[in-house]
């Protein structure tokens, strides 16, 4: 199973980016979890529940010359708009196909929590992003 075929993808959020600390970064090999239509449109449809949903910007941030990798950034729903605090936690996306599009149902758990342990145990692959501050991720 590749990450493109996975229904679930989780990643340790780390410090996060942006003023609201709601922007998470991925490399090219990870961003392929999000469908081509979302990547091309520069946005992914995110949902926490029936009431908290909306588009998050999915942008190619270009090459990071310190690590020689291409980076993407996804803006998650801010706490002010019904999201949660993400920094230092684990973010999990469930990819659901609805017609010709996808929605990414977003869950957040604390590192080491029962949810995090469950996601790890179900994972077909567990890896780490590069660099000194590498973040663990997996998919199933």
Order of alpha helices (4+ residues) and beta strands (2+ residues): beta-beta-alpha-alpha-beta-beta-beta-beta-beta-alpha-beta-beta
